[in-house]
């Protein structure tokens, strides 16, 4: 059983994870199992399962090989962590700030336009 096939339905009904018959297939490696245990211990059963399912979804979107080292780093640090932090470490949000040049229009250009336009009309 490949976790990529069932992660989306499990995210819709995370309570089904606890009673899922093939739950061991949802731990791609020992690191993922340790991450699950840590998330449940830190956040409680319900919220911890939801966090783990988001980590699993991230592994389905990226690869297990990309997510696993980030999880190892999270497991090695004290304190709580969340799936969103794993996502941010994989693909940091890059915000491009565009600086606009100051725009100061020359009013002489309008005067010239108006003068030329009036000369043609009159």
N, C-alpha and C positions, 0 to 999 in steps of 0.2 A: 504494500500500500504506500503510495506517495502522498506526503502531506500536502503537496501543492494542489492536489485535486479536491481537498476537503477544507482547506483553510477558510475560504470565504463563507461557506455555510456555518462553520464553527464560530466565526466572528459574529454572525447574526444571532446565534444561540450558544453563547459561551458556556452555559450550564451543561450542555451536552458533552463537553470535554471530559468531565469527571466520570461519566458513565460510558464513555466511548470504549468499545470492546478492544480495539486495536490501538490503544493510547500509546503504547511503547513505540509504535511507528511514527509518532509525532515528535520524537526526540531524535533528530538526525545524527547526533553525536552525544558523547558524555558531557560535553560543554553545554549543550542545549538543555540536557537534563539538570545539570547543576544550576543553570540560569533559571529554569522553571522552579526548582526548589527554593532558590534565593528570592525570587519575586514573590512567591507565595508566603514565605517566611516574613518578608519585609512589608508587604502590602495587605496581607490577609488572603484567604482562599479565593474569593470572587474577583477582587481587583487584580490579584496576582496572576490568575488564569488569563484575564483579559490582556494584561501586559504581555504575558508570554505569547498569546496568540498573535499579538501585534508584532512581536519579534519574529515569530514564525512566518507571518505574512511578508515581512521584510526579507527574510531568507528566500521566500518564494519569488519575490520581485527581483532581488539581486541574485546572490548565490549563497549557499551555506558557507563556502570558503571565504567569502568576504565578511559575512556576519560573525563567524566564529571567533576571529581574533579580537574583534571589538567586544564581544561578550566576555572573552577571557580577561580583557582589561577591566571591564566593569566588575567582574567577579573578584578581581584582585584588589579592588579598592573598597575601603569601608564605606558604609552609608548606603542609603537607598538610591536606586536608579530606575529609570523608566525606559520603555521602548523608544520613545521620541528621542531620547539622548543617543541611543544606538543609531537611529536613523540620521541624526545630525552629524555624528562622527563619520558615517559612511559617505554622506553627501552634504557637506556643510552648505547652508544657504548663502549664496553669494548675491549680495544686493548691489546693483550697479547704481551709483549716484551720478546723475548727469548734471553737470554745471552748465547753466545757460549764461550766455554772454549778456551783459546789460544792454538793453535796447533803448536807445534814446534817438527817436526819429528827428530828423532835421525838418523844421517847419518851413525852411526856405524851399524845399522841394514841393510842398503843398502850394506855397505862394506862386512858384513858377508854374505849376500845373494850372492854378486858377487864372493867372494872368494870361497864359496861353489859350486857355479855354474861352475866356471872355473876349479875347481879341478875335477869335474865330466866329463867335456868335454876333458880336457888335459890328 
